[in-house]
Amino acid sequence: MFEQLIQKPKMTQKLLEKPPFRYLHDIFSSTMDATGFGVGLYDEEELNAKSITERDAKINFLSKLVALLELMLEEKIDVKPAKVVAGLEPERTNIMLQALFRAATSGIDSGPYIQKLMGGEEAEDNGEQ
């Protein structure tokens, strides 16, 4: 799916079988650049993959992404960020990536949902502005 949206990183079976955090971060960053999805969810430091080296920071990054996806798609994403960071449950990680693609290509502005997550104004239930 992502190959029609982003050029890098390449979607290879080897990486998708046990996606490392940096790979997931790069997929999100490229998707954000291509679609505008998720702009404002992370601060500048979080957007620099090289600055996220601690396990807790990686878990926090993924937790924010999952929360945004669940809010926008109105569905539970059955993935545990701690297990993703540990390289466990790659099939669930891939379900999260599919949810990212759906949300990013839905045409729905993620901005109001990000504001809601960050404690700002409420996003409308139907996602329309």
N, CA, C and O atoms as a printed pandas DataFrame, in Angstrom:
     atom_number atom_name residue_name chain_id  residue_number  x_coord  y_coord  z_coord
0              1         N          MET        A               1    0.817   -1.197    0.000
1              2        CA          MET        A               1    0.000    0.000    0.000
2              3         C          MET        A               1    0.861    1.262    0.000
3              4         O          MET        A               1    0.626    2.193   -0.771
4              5         N          PHE        A               2    1.853    1.273    0.872
5              6        CA          PHE        A               2    2.656    2.481    1.039
6              7         C          PHE        A               2    3.491    2.820   -0.196
7              8         O          PHE        A               2    3.836    3.981   -0.414
8              9         N          GLU        A               3    3.813    1.818   -0.996
9             10        CA          GLU        A               3    4.658    2.072   -2.159
10            11         C          GLU        A               3    4.017    3.046   -3.142
11            12         O          GLU        A               3    4.725    3.710   -3.899
12            13         N          GLN        A               4    2.689    3.141   -3.141
13            14        CA          GLN        A               4    2.026    4.109   -4.004
14            15         C          GLN        A               4    2.032    5.509   -3.394
15            16         O          GLN        A               4    1.716    6.486   -4.072
16            17         N          LEU        A               5    2.387    5.604   -2.130
17            18        CA          LEU        A               5    2.341    6.867   -1.405
18            19         C          LEU        A               5    3.722    7.462   -1.151
19            20         O          LEU        A               5    3.916    8.670   -1.283
20            21         N          ILE        A               6    4.670    6.621   -0.791
21            22        CA          ILE        A               6    6.005    7.104   -0.425
22            23         C          ILE        A               6    7.084    6.332   -1.187
23            24         O          ILE        A               6    6.892    5.175   -1.561
24            25         N          GLN        A               7    8.211    6.991   -1.406
25            26        CA          GLN        A               7    9.338    6.359   -2.095
26            27         C          GLN        A               7   10.264    5.644   -1.109
27            28         O          GLN        A               7   10.770    4.556   -1.387
28            29         N          LYS        A               8   10.475    6.276    0.047
29            30        CA          LYS        A               8   11.362    5.732    1.076
30            31         C          LYS        A               8   10.658    5.790    2.411
31            32         O          LYS        A               8    9.891    6.724    2.642
32            33         N          PRO        A               9   10.875    4.863    3.282
33            34        CA          PRO        A               9   11.693    3.661    3.106
34            35         C          PRO        A               9   10.977    2.639    2.226
35            36         O          PRO        A               9    9.755    2.668    2.081
36            37         N          LYS        A              10   11.742    1.760    1.660
37            38        CA          LYS        A              10   11.189    0.690    0.830
38            39         C          LYS        A              10   10.480   -0.323    1.724
39            40         O          LYS        A              10   10.926   -0.631    2.829
40            41         N          MET        A              11    9.374   -0.823    1.215
41            42        CA          MET        A              11    8.616   -1.824    1.942
42            43         C          MET        A              11    9.145   -3.201    1.558
43            44         O          MET        A              11    8.779   -3.750    0.518
44            45         N          THR        A              12    9.998   -3.746    2.396
45            46        CA          THR        A              12   10.562   -5.063    2.111
46            47         C          THR        A              12   10.000   -6.079    3.093
47            48         O          THR        A              12    9.685   -5.752    4.237
48            49         N          GLN        A              13    9.880   -7.303    2.633
49            50        CA          GLN        A              13    9.341   -8.363    3.487
50            51         C          GLN        A              13   10.190   -8.528    4.747
51            52         O          GLN        A              13    9.658   -8.709    5.843
52            53         N          LYS        A              14   11.507   -8.465    4.583
53            54        CA          LYS        A              14   12.403   -8.658    5.726
54            55         C          LYS        A              14   12.130   -7.612    6.815
55            56         O          LYS        A              14   12.032   -7.952    7.995
56            57         N          LEU        A              15   12.010   -6.347    6.416
57            58        CA          LEU        A              15   11.769   -5.291    7.408
58            59         C          LEU        A              15   10.360   -5.373    7.987
59            60         O          LEU        A              15   10.160   -5.089    9.168
60            61         N          LEU        A              16    9.395   -5.752    7.178
61            62        CA          LEU        A              16    8.020   -5.844    7.670
62            63         C          LEU        A              16    7.807   -7.058    8.570
63            64         O          LEU        A              16    6.867   -7.080    9.364
64            65         N          GLU        A              17    8.663   -8.061    8.455
65            66        CA          GLU        A              17    8.537   -9.239    9.317
66            67         C          GLU        A              17    8.929   -8.928   10.757
67            68         O          GLU        A              17    8.427   -9.557   11.688
68            69         N          LYS        A              18    9.810   -7.974   10.940
69            70        CA          LYS        A              18   10.204   -7.556   12.286
70            71         C          LYS        A              18   10.654   -6.094   12.197
71            72         O          LYS        A              18   11.846   -5.794   12.251
72            73         N          PRO        A              19    9.664   -5.181   12.058
73            74        CA          PRO        A              19   10.013   -3.787   11.793
74            75         C          PRO        A              19   10.714   -3.103   12.972
75            76         O          PRO        A              19   10.161   -3.027   14.069
76            77         N          PRO        A              20   11.928   -2.610   12.740
77            78        CA          PRO        A              20   12.604   -1.851   13.788
78            79         C          PRO        A              20   11.949   -0.473   13.958
79            80         O          PRO        A              20   11.284    0.025   13.050
80            81         N          PHE        A              21   12.144    0.120   15.113
81            82        CA          PHE        A              21   11.522    1.415   15.401
82            83         C          PHE        A              21   11.885    2.458   14.350
83            84         O          PHE        A              21   11.012    3.190   13.884
84            85         N          ARG        A              22   13.144    2.536   13.974
85            86        CA          ARG        A              22   13.578    3.556   13.015
86            87         C          ARG        A              22   12.817    3.416   11.689
87            88         O          ARG        A              22   12.466    4.417   11.064
88            89         N          TYR        A              23   12.572    2.208   11.276
89            90        CA          TYR        A              23   11.810    1.946   10.057
90            91         C          TYR        A              23   10.388    2.488   10.190
91            92         O          TYR        A              23    9.883    3.146    9.281
92            93         N          LEU        A              24    9.750    2.211   11.319
93            94        CA          LEU        A              24    8.390    2.706   11.567
94            95         C          LEU        A              24    8.372    4.233   11.603
95            96         O          LEU        A              24    7.468    4.864   11.055
96            97         N          HIS        A              25    9.370    4.816   12.248
97            98        CA          HIS        A              25    9.483    6.273   12.325
98            99         C          HIS        A              25    9.625    6.857   10.923
99           100         O          HIS        A              25    8.986    7.856   10.593
100          101         N          ASP        A              26   10.457    6.236   10.108
101          102        CA          ASP        A              26   10.665    6.713    8.741
102          103         C          ASP        A              26    9.387    6.591    7.903
103          104         O          ASP        A              26    9.094    7.472    7.094
104          105         N          ILE        A              27    8.634    5.519    8.089
105          106        CA          ILE        A              27    7.361    5.359    7.377
106          107         C          ILE        A              27    6.411    6.482    7.780
107          108         O          ILE        A              27    5.779    7.100    6.924
108          109         N          PHE        A              28    6.307    6.748    9.090
109          110        CA          PHE        A              28    5.425    7.828    9.537
110          111         C          PHE        A              28    5.878    9.160    8.956
111          112         O          PHE        A              28    5.061    9.911    8.421
112          113         N          SER        A              29    7.168    9.462    9.055
113          114        CA          SER        A              29    7.683   10.755    8.585
114          115         C          SER        A              29    7.435   10.950    7.091
115          116         O          SER        A              29    7.017   12.026    6.665
116          117         N          SER        A              30    7.688    9.925    6.306
117          118        CA          SER        A              30    7.461   10.018    4.864
118          119         C          SER        A              30    5.977   10.168    4.547
119          120         O          SER        A              30    5.604   10.915    3.642
120          121         N          THR        A              31    5.138    9.462    5.286
121          122        CA          THR        A              31    3.690    9.570    5.101
122          123         C          THR        A              31    3.220   10.974    5.461
123          124         O          THR        A              31    2.391   11.551    4.758
124          125         N          MET        A              32    3.740   11.518    6.537
125          126        CA          MET        A              32    3.391   12.881    6.947
126          127         C          MET        A              32    3.796   13.881    5.864
127          128         O          MET        A              32    3.026   14.776    5.517
128          129         N          ASP        A              33    5.006   13.722    5.334
129          130        CA          ASP        A              33    5.477   14.623    4.281
130          131         C          ASP        A              33    4.607   14.517    3.026
131          132         O          ASP        A              33    4.350   15.523    2.365
132          133         N          ALA        A              34    4.159   13.316    2.698
133          134        CA          ALA        A              34    3.380   13.096    1.472
134          135         C          ALA        A              34    1.927   13.538    1.596
135          136         O          ALA        A              34    1.324   13.979    0.617
136          137         N          THR        A              35    1.358   13.420    2.806
137          138        CA          THR        A              35   -0.087   13.639    2.956
138          139         C          THR        A              35   -0.469   14.753    3.925
139          140         O          THR        A              35   -1.598   15.244    3.888
140          141         N          GLY        A              36    0.453   15.156    4.787
141          142        CA          GLY        A              36    0.113   16.124    5.834
142          143         C          GLY        A              36   -0.495   15.467    7.062
143          144         O          GLY        A              36   -0.778   16.138    8.055
144          145         N          PHE        A              37   -0.696   14.158    6.999
145          146        CA          PHE        A              37   -1.265   13.444    8.141
146          147         C          PHE        A              37   -0.316   13.507    9.332
147          148         O          PHE        A              37    0.878   13.237    9.200
148          149         N          GLY        A              38   -0.854   13.864   10.493
149          150        CA          GLY        A              38   -0.081   13.834   11.724
150          151         C          GLY        A              38    0.751   15.073   11.992
151          152         O          GLY        A              38    1.487   15.118   12.978
152          153         N          VAL        A              39    0.649   16.089   11.128
153          154        CA          VAL        A              39    1.415   17.318   11.364
154          155         C          VAL        A              39    0.952   17.941   12.675
155          156         O          VAL        A              39   -0.237   18.206   12.856
156          157         N          GLY        A              40    1.883   18.171   13.579
157          158        CA          GLY        A              40    1.566   18.758   14.877
158          159         C          GLY        A              40    1.474   17.748   16.008
159          160         O          GLY        A              40    1.377   18.128   17.174
160          161         N          LEU        A              41    1.503   16.468   15.674
161          162        CA          LEU        A              41    1.414   15.436   16.712
162          163         C          LEU        A              41    2.698   15.351   17.517
163          164         O          LEU        A              41    2.679   15.058   18.713
164          165         N          TYR        A              42    3.816   15.610   16.848
165          166        CA          TYR        A              42    5.123   15.492   17.489
166          167         C          TYR        A              42    5.869   16.814   17.429
167          168         O          TYR        A              42    5.683   17.613   16.511
168          169         N          ASP        A              43    6.726   17.028   18.438
169          170        CA          ASP        A              43    7.578   18.219   18.402
170          171         C          ASP        A              43    8.792   17.932   17.512
171          172         O          ASP        A              43    8.992   16.806   17.058
172          173         N          GLU        A              44    9.582   18.953   17.275
173          174        CA          GLU        A              44   10.703   18.835   16.347
174          175         C          GLU        A              44   11.677   17.728   16.752
175          176         O          GLU        A              44   12.179   16.991   15.903
176          177         N          GLU        A              45   11.935   17.620   18.042
177          178        CA          GLU        A              45   12.866   16.590   18.510
178          179         C          GLU        A              45   12.331   15.189   18.234
179          180         O          GLU        A              45   13.087   14.302   17.839
180          181         N          GLU        A              46   11.029   14.988   18.440
181          182        CA          GLU        A              46   10.428   13.679   18.200
182          183         C          GLU        A              46   10.445   13.318   16.705
183          184         O          GLU        A              46   10.490   12.141   16.346
184          185         N          LEU        A              47   10.409   14.331   15.850
185          186        CA          LEU        A              47   10.430   14.072   14.413
186          187         C          LEU        A              47   11.819   13.703   13.911
187          188         O          LEU        A              47   11.968   13.217   12.789
188          189         N          ASN        A              48   12.834   13.932   14.739
189          190        CA          ASN        A              48   14.205   13.543   14.398
190          191         C          ASN        A              48   14.446   12.146   14.967
191          192         O          ASN        A              48   14.655   11.982   16.169
192          193         N          ALA        A              49   14.415   11.153   14.100
193          194        CA          ALA        A              49   14.542    9.758   14.553
194          195         C          ALA        A              49   15.834    9.519   15.324
195          196         O          ALA        A              49   15.875    8.677   16.220
196          197         N          LYS        A              50   16.879   10.247   14.985
197          198        CA          LYS        A              50   18.165   10.047   15.661
198          199         C          LYS        A              50   18.109   10.479   17.125
199          200         O          LYS        A              50   18.909   10.019   17.940
200          201         N          SER        A              51   17.158   11.367   17.460
201          202        CA          SER        A              51   17.076   11.835   18.847
202          203         C          SER        A              51   16.265   10.890   19.728
203          204         O          SER        A              51   16.270   11.026   20.951
204          205         N          ILE        A              52   15.572    9.942   19.120
205          206        CA          ILE        A              52   14.757    8.995   19.894
206          207         C          ILE        A              52   15.554    7.706   20.053
207          208         O          ILE        A              52   15.505    6.813   19.208
208          209         N          THR        A              53   16.285    7.637   21.152
209          210        CA          THR        A              53   17.129    6.469   21.389
210          211         C          THR        A              53   16.665    5.656   22.593
211          212         O          THR        A              53   16.914    4.453   22.669
212          213         N          GLU        A              54   16.002    6.306   23.517
213          214        CA          GLU        A              54   15.553    5.617   24.734
214          215         C          GLU        A              54   14.275    4.821   24.463
215          216         O          GLU        A              54   13.419    5.245   23.687
216          217         N          ARG        A              55   14.163    3.682   25.105
217          218        CA          ARG        A              55   12.999    2.815   24.949
218          219         C          ARG        A              55   11.696    3.560   25.253
219          220         O          ARG        A              55   10.729    3.448   24.501
220          221         N          ASP        A              56   11.668    4.321   26.354
221          222        CA          ASP        A              56   10.451    5.039   26.739
222          223         C          ASP        A              56   10.052    6.081   25.705
223          224         O          ASP        A              56    8.862    6.281   25.460
224          225         N          ALA        A              57   11.023    6.743   25.098
225          226        CA          ALA        A              57   10.727    7.740   24.069
226          227         C          ALA        A              57   10.128    7.066   22.835
227          228         O          ALA        A              57    9.222    7.614   22.206
228          229         N          LYS        A              58   10.624    5.896   22.493
229          230        CA          LYS        A              58   10.082    5.146   21.357
230          231         C          LYS        A              58    8.643    4.714   21.643
231          232         O          LYS        A              58    7.768    4.827   20.785
232          233         N          ILE        A              59    8.414    4.220   22.852
233          234        CA          ILE        A              59    7.069    3.801   23.249
234          235         C          ILE        A              59    6.125    4.995   23.227
235          236         O          ILE        A              59    4.993    4.877   22.757
236          237         N          ASN        A              60    6.568    6.136   23.724
237          238        CA          ASN        A              60    5.749    7.344   23.727
238          239         C          ASN        A              60    5.389    7.766   22.296
239          240         O          ASN        A              60    4.243    8.119   22.018
240          241         N          PHE        A              61    6.368    7.726   21.398
241          242        CA          PHE        A              61    6.131    8.077   19.996
242          243         C          PHE        A              61    5.026    7.193   19.406
243          244         O          PHE        A              61    4.080    7.692   18.796
244          245         N          LEU        A              62    5.158    5.886   19.595
245          246        CA          LEU        A              62    4.182    4.955   19.039
246          247         C          LEU        A              62    2.827    5.071   19.734
247          248         O          LEU        A              62    1.787    4.918   19.093
248          249         N          SER        A              63    2.831    5.338   21.032
249          250        CA          SER        A              63    1.573    5.491   21.775
250          251         C          SER        A              63    0.768    6.666   21.244
251          252         O          SER        A              63   -0.451    6.571   21.106
252          253         N          LYS        A              64    1.438    7.767   20.946
253          254        CA          LYS        A              64    0.749    8.933   20.374
254          255         C          LYS        A              64    0.145    8.595   19.013
255          256         O          LYS        A              64   -0.986    8.975   18.708
256          257         N          LEU        A              65    0.916    7.880   18.206
257          258        CA          LEU        A              65    0.433    7.505   16.875
258          259         C          LEU        A              65   -0.788    6.598   16.982
259          260         O          LEU        A              65   -1.782    6.817   16.289
260          261         N          VAL        A              66   -0.726    5.600   17.829
261          262        CA          VAL        A              66   -1.855    4.676   17.998
262          263         C          VAL        A              66   -3.083    5.430   18.509
263          264         O          VAL        A              66   -4.196    5.192   18.039
264          265         N          ALA        A              67   -2.888    6.333   19.461
265          266        CA          ALA        A              67   -4.018    7.110   19.992
266          267         C          ALA        A              67   -4.682    7.940   18.884
267          268         O          ALA        A              67   -5.908    8.012   18.809
268          269         N          LEU        A              68   -3.874    8.557   18.036
269          270        CA          LEU        A              68   -4.418    9.342   16.922
270          271         C          LEU        A              68   -5.169    8.447   15.945
271          272         O          LEU        A              68   -6.262    8.799   15.503
272          273         N          LEU        A              69   -4.606    7.312   15.608
273          274        CA          LEU        A              69   -5.263    6.391   14.682
274          275         C          LEU        A              69   -6.592    5.905   15.238
275          276         O          LEU        A              69   -7.591    5.855   14.520
276          277         N          GLU        A              70   -6.604    5.551   16.510
277          278        CA          GLU        A              70   -7.841    5.060   17.121
278          279         C          GLU        A              70   -8.916    6.143   17.130
279          280         O          GLU        A              70  -10.087    5.866   16.871
280          281         N          LEU        A              71   -8.518    7.359   17.425
281          282        CA          LEU        A              71   -9.464    8.467   17.469
282          283         C          LEU        A              71  -10.018    8.760   16.072
283          284         O          LEU        A              71  -11.226    8.917   15.900
284          285         N          MET        A              72   -9.147    8.829   15.099
285          286        CA          MET        A              72   -9.582    9.156   13.730
286          287         C          MET        A              72  -10.404    8.049   13.096
287          288         O          MET        A              72  -11.431    8.311   12.470
288          289         N          LEU        A              73   -9.957    6.820   13.255
289          290        CA          LEU        A              73  -10.619    5.693   12.586
290          291         C          LEU        A              73  -11.781    5.135   13.406
291          292         O          LEU        A              73  -12.545    4.297   12.926
292          293         N          GLU        A              74  -11.904    5.603   14.636
293          294        CA          GLU        A              74  -12.954    5.146   15.548
294          295         C          GLU        A              74  -12.947    3.623   15.686
295          296         O          GLU        A              74  -13.983    2.962   15.612
296          297         N          GLU        A              75  -11.738    3.094   15.887
297          298        CA          GLU        A              75  -11.589    1.656   16.105
298          299         C          GLU        A              75  -10.382    1.407   16.991
299          300         O          GLU        A              75   -9.463    2.224   17.051
300          301         N          LYS        A              76  -10.392    0.288   17.670
301          302        CA          LYS        A              76   -9.280   -0.105   18.524
302          303         C          LYS        A              76   -8.190   -0.710   17.654
303          304         O          LYS        A              76   -8.449   -1.604   16.847
304          305         N          ILE        A              77   -6.971   -0.216   17.824
305          306        CA          ILE        A              77   -5.815   -0.789   17.132
306          307         C          ILE        A              77   -5.136   -1.709   18.150
307          308         O          ILE        A              77   -4.543   -1.244   19.123
308          309         N          ASP        A              78   -5.232   -2.997   17.916
309          310        CA          ASP        A              78   -4.755   -3.982   18.888
310          311         C          ASP        A              78   -3.243   -4.162   18.771
311          312         O          ASP        A              78   -2.752   -5.153   18.231
312          313         N          VAL        A              79   -2.529   -3.174   19.292
313          314        CA          VAL        A              79   -1.068   -3.219   19.268
314          315         C          VAL        A              79   -0.561   -2.573   20.552
315          316         O          VAL        A              79   -1.118   -1.584   21.028
316          317         N          LYS        A              80    0.490   -3.140   21.096
317          318        CA          LYS        A              80    1.090   -2.599   22.314
318          319         C          LYS        A              80    2.445   -1.999   21.943
319          320         O          LYS        A              80    3.363   -2.723   21.558
320          321         N          PRO        A              81    2.568   -0.669   22.060
321          322        CA          PRO        A              81    3.826   -0.017   21.671
322          323         C          PRO        A              81    5.078   -0.622   22.302
323          324         O          PRO        A              81    6.125   -0.672   21.657
324          325         N          ALA        A              82    4.993   -1.077   23.537
325          326        CA          ALA        A              82    6.169   -1.683   24.179
326          327         C          ALA        A              82    6.596   -2.957   23.446
327          328         O          ALA        A              82    7.788   -3.231   23.310
328          329         N          LYS        A              83    5.620   -3.730   22.976
329          330        CA          LYS        A              83    5.950   -4.955   22.243
330          331         C          LYS        A              83    6.491   -4.625   20.851
331          332         O          LYS        A              83    7.361   -5.326   20.336
332          333         N          VAL        A              84    5.973   -3.557   20.247
333          334        CA          VAL        A              84    6.472   -3.133   18.940
334          335         C          VAL        A              84    7.941   -2.743   19.056
335          336         O          VAL        A              84    8.766   -3.144   18.236
336          337         N          VAL        A              85    8.258   -1.956   20.082
337          338        CA          VAL        A              85    9.640   -1.514   20.302
338          339         C          VAL        A              85   10.553   -2.714   20.551
339          340         O          VAL        A              85   11.716   -2.709   20.146
340          341         N          ALA        A              86   10.031   -3.732   21.212
341          342        CA          ALA        A              86   10.820   -4.941   21.495
342          343         C          ALA        A              86   10.928   -5.858   20.274
343          344         O          ALA        A              86   11.623   -6.874   20.315
344          345         N          GLY        A              87   10.238   -5.493   19.189
345          346        CA          GLY        A              87   10.292   -6.312   17.985
346          347         C          GLY        A              87    9.360   -7.505   18.025
347          348         O          GLY        A              87    9.508   -8.437   17.235
348          349         N          LEU        A              88    8.405   -7.487   18.934
349          350        CA          LEU        A              88    7.455   -8.584   19.067
350          351         C          LEU        A              88    6.162   -8.252   18.324
351          352         O          LEU        A              88    5.892   -7.088   18.027
352          353         N          GLU        A              89    5.377   -9.265   18.028
353          354        CA          GLU        A              89    4.069   -9.120   17.391
354          355         C          GLU        A              89    4.111   -8.309   16.096
355          356         O          GLU        A              89    3.373   -7.335   15.952
356          357         N          PRO        A              90    4.970   -8.706   15.153
357          358        CA          PRO        A              90    5.055   -7.956   13.900
358          359         C          PRO        A              90    3.738   -7.924   13.121
359          360         O          PRO        A              90    3.472   -6.961   12.401
360          361         N          GLU        A              91    2.918   -8.962   13.256
361          362        CA          GLU        A              91    1.644   -8.950   12.539
362          363         C          GLU        A              91    0.740   -7.828   13.045
363          364         O          GLU        A              91    0.009   -7.221   12.263
364          365         N          ARG        A              92    0.785   -7.554   14.334
365          366        CA          ARG        A              92   -0.001   -6.444   14.885
366          367         C          ARG        A              92    0.607   -5.100   14.497
367          368         O          ARG        A              92   -0.106   -4.119   14.286
368          369         N          THR        A              93    1.920   -5.070   14.407
369          370        CA          THR        A              93    2.594   -3.857   13.946
370          371         C          THR        A              93    2.158   -3.553   12.520
371          372         O          THR        A              93    1.930   -2.392   12.178
372          373         N          ASN        A              94    2.042   -4.565   11.695
373          374        CA          ASN        A              94    1.613   -4.367   10.314
374          375         C          ASN        A              94    0.154   -3.930   10.231
375          376         O          ASN        A              94   -0.214   -3.181    9.326
376          377         N          ILE        A              95   -0.679   -4.386   11.161
377          378        CA          ILE        A              95   -2.066   -3.908   11.228
378          379         C          ILE        A              95   -2.066   -2.413   11.557
379          380         O          ILE        A              95   -2.863   -1.657   11.003
380          381         N          MET        A              96   -1.179   -1.988   12.454
381          382        CA          MET        A              96   -1.052   -0.566   12.782
382          383         C          MET        A              96   -0.623    0.229   11.542
383          384         O          MET        A              96   -1.138    1.318   11.292
384          385         N          LEU        A              97    0.315   -0.315   10.773
385          386        CA          LEU        A              97    0.757    0.363    9.558
386          387         C          LEU        A              97   -0.383    0.475    8.546
387          388         O          LEU        A              97   -0.510    1.496    7.869
388          389         N          GLN        A              98   -1.201   -0.550    8.439
389          390        CA          GLN        A              98   -2.361   -0.484    7.542
390          391         C          GLN        A              98   -3.332    0.593    8.008
391          392         O          GLN        A              98   -3.917    1.301    7.188
392          393         N          ALA        A              99   -3.506    0.718    9.324
393          394        CA          ALA        A              99   -4.376    1.762    9.869
394          395         C          ALA        A              99   -3.790    3.145    9.570
395          396         O          ALA        A              99   -4.526    4.078    9.250
396          397         N          LEU        A             100   -2.473    3.272    9.674
397          398        CA          LEU        A             100   -1.811    4.535    9.337
398          399         C          LEU        A             100   -2.090    4.900    7.886
399          400         O          LEU        A             100   -2.418    6.049    7.588
400          401         N          PHE        A             101   -1.965    3.951    6.997
401          402        CA          PHE        A             101   -2.227    4.219    5.580
402          403         C          PHE        A             101   -3.675    4.658    5.369
403          404         O          PHE        A             101   -3.934    5.636    4.668
404          405         N          ARG        A             102   -4.614    3.937    5.974
405          406        CA          ARG        A             102   -6.033    4.285    5.814
406          407         C          ARG        A             102   -6.324    5.688    6.320
407          408         O          ARG        A             102   -7.028    6.459    5.668
408          409         N          ALA        A             103   -5.777    6.016    7.492
409          410        CA          ALA        A             103   -6.016    7.340    8.066
410          411         C          ALA        A             103   -5.369    8.430    7.215
411          412         O          ALA        A             103   -5.969    9.478    6.975
412          413         N          ALA        A             104   -4.148    8.177    6.763
413          414        CA          ALA        A             104   -3.409    9.184    6.002
414          415         C          ALA        A             104   -4.015    9.438    4.630
415          416         O          ALA        A             104   -3.873   10.531    4.081
416          417         N          THR        A             105   -4.686    8.440    4.073
417          418        CA          THR        A             105   -5.258    8.593    2.736
418          419         C          THR        A             105   -6.775    8.793    2.762
419          420         O          THR        A             105   -7.428    8.760    1.718
420          421         N          SER        A             106   -7.330    8.999    3.952
421          422        CA          SER        A             106   -8.780    9.136    4.085
422          423         C          SER        A             106   -9.297   10.489    3.618
423          424         O          SER        A             106  -10.488   10.640    3.345
424          425         N          GLY        A             107   -8.414   11.467    3.525
425          426        CA          GLY        A             107   -8.853   12.811    3.166
426          427         C          GLY        A             107   -9.366   13.603    4.364
427          428         O          GLY        A             107   -9.775   14.755    4.224
428          429         N          ILE        A             108   -9.341   12.986    5.532
429          430        CA          ILE        A             108   -9.794   13.668    6.752
430          431         C          ILE        A             108   -8.608   14.398    7.366
431          432         O          ILE        A             108   -7.520   13.836    7.493
432          433         N          ASP        A             109   -8.822   15.646    7.744
433          434        CA          ASP        A             109   -7.777   16.464    8.370
434          435         C          ASP        A             109   -7.500   15.920    9.772
435          436         O          ASP        A             109   -8.400   15.845   10.609
436          437         N          SER        A             110   -6.248   15.542   10.015
437          438        CA          SER        A             110   -5.893   15.007   11.334
438          439         C          SER        A             110   -5.740   16.109   12.381
439          440         O          SER        A             110   -5.693   15.818   13.576
440          441         N          GLY        A             111   -5.663   17.364   11.951
441          442        CA          GLY        A             111   -5.444   18.485   12.868
442          443         C          GLY        A             111   -6.401   18.548   14.056
443          444         O          GLY        A             111   -5.949   18.634   15.198
444          445         N          PRO        A             112   -7.726   18.508   13.812
445          446        CA          PRO        A             112   -8.656   18.569   14.948
446          447         C          PRO        A             112   -8.506   17.401   15.914
447          448         O          PRO        A             112   -8.715   17.559   17.117
448          449         N          TYR        A             113   -8.150   16.244   15.403
449          450        CA          TYR        A             113   -7.958   15.069   16.253
450          451         C          TYR        A             113   -6.690   15.222   17.091
451          452         O          TYR        A             113   -6.646   14.814   18.252
452          453         N          ILE        A             114   -5.674   15.809   16.494
453          454        CA          ILE        A             114   -4.435   16.067   17.231
454          455         C          ILE        A             114   -4.705   17.074   18.338
455          456         O          ILE        A             114   -4.222   16.908   19.458
456          457         N          GLN        A             115   -5.476   18.121   18.034
457          458        CA          GLN        A             115   -5.839   19.102   19.068
458          459         C          GLN        A             115   -6.579   18.427   20.214
459          460         O          GLN        A             115   -6.327   18.723   21.382
460          461         N          LYS        A             116   -7.486   17.525   19.884
461          462        CA          LYS        A             116   -8.235   16.819   20.921
462          463         C          LYS        A             116   -7.289   15.980   21.779
463          464         O          LYS        A             116   -7.398   15.980   23.005
464          465         N          LEU        A             117   -6.362   15.265   21.139
465          466        CA          LEU        A             117   -5.400   14.449   21.888
466          467         C          LEU        A             117   -4.526   15.301   22.801
467          468         O          LEU        A             117   -4.186   14.893   23.912
468          469         N          MET        A             118   -4.170   16.479   22.326
469          470        CA          MET        A             118   -3.287   17.355   23.084
470          471         C          MET        A             118   -4.054   18.194   24.107
471          472         O          MET        A             118   -3.487   19.063   24.769
472          473         N          GLY        A             119   -5.351   17.917   24.221
473          474        CA          GLY        A             119   -6.148   18.621   25.222
474          475         C          GLY        A             119   -6.781   19.895   24.719
475          476         O          GLY        A             119   -7.223   20.728   25.510
476          477         N          GLY        A             120   -6.830   20.056   23.397
477          478        CA          GLY        A             120   -7.441   21.252   22.822
478          479         C          GLY        A             120   -8.921   21.051   22.596
479          480         O          GLY        A             120   -9.572   20.281   23.301
480          481         N          GLU        A             121   -9.447   21.752   21.604
481          482        CA          GLU        A             121  -10.881   21.679   21.333
482          483         C          GLU        A             121  -11.256   20.308   20.799
483          484         O          GLU        A             121  -10.413   19.556   20.310
484          485         N          GLU        A             122  -12.543   20.004   20.905
485          486        CA          GLU        A             122  -13.055   18.694   20.520
486          487         C          GLU        A             122  -13.080   18.529   19.006
487          488         O          GLU        A             122  -13.392   19.469   18.275
488          489         N          ALA        A             123  -12.754   17.344   18.549
489          490        CA          ALA        A             123  -12.928   17.015   17.143
490          491         C          ALA        A             123  -14.386   16.608   16.957
491          492         O          ALA        A             123  -14.989   16.003   17.843
492          493         N          GLU        A             124  -14.939   16.940   15.814
493          494        CA          GLU        A             124  -16.330   16.554   15.560
494          495         C          GLU        A             124  -16.400   15.048   15.373
495          496         O          GLU        A             124  -15.471   14.422   14.863
496          497         N          ASP        A             125  -17.527   14.479   15.801
497          498        CA          ASP        A             125  -17.686   13.026   15.773
498          499         C          ASP        A             125  -17.539   12.426   14.385
499          500         O          ASP        A             125  -16.951   11.356   14.234
500          501         N          ASN        A             126  -18.071   13.107   13.357
501          502        CA          ASN        A             126  -18.047   12.526   12.023
502          503         C          ASN        A             126  -16.794   12.894   11.241
503          504         O          ASN        A             126  -16.629   12.448   10.106
504          505         N          GLY        A             127  -15.922   13.686   11.815
505          506        CA          GLY        A             127  -14.662   14.017   11.180
506          507         C          GLY        A             127  -14.762   15.122   10.151
507          508         O          GLY        A             127  -13.750   15.509    9.567
508          509         N          GLU        A             128  -15.970   15.644    9.912
509          510        CA          GLU        A             128  -16.109   16.719    8.940
510          511         C          GLU        A             128  -15.853   18.061    9.596
511          512         O          GLU        A             128  -16.121   18.256   10.782
512          513         N          GLN        A             129  -15.338   18.966    8.816
513          514        CA          GLN        A             129  -15.041   20.295    9.348
514          515         C          GLN        A             129  -16.091   21.301    8.935
515          516         O          GLN        A             129  -15.999   22.474    9.296
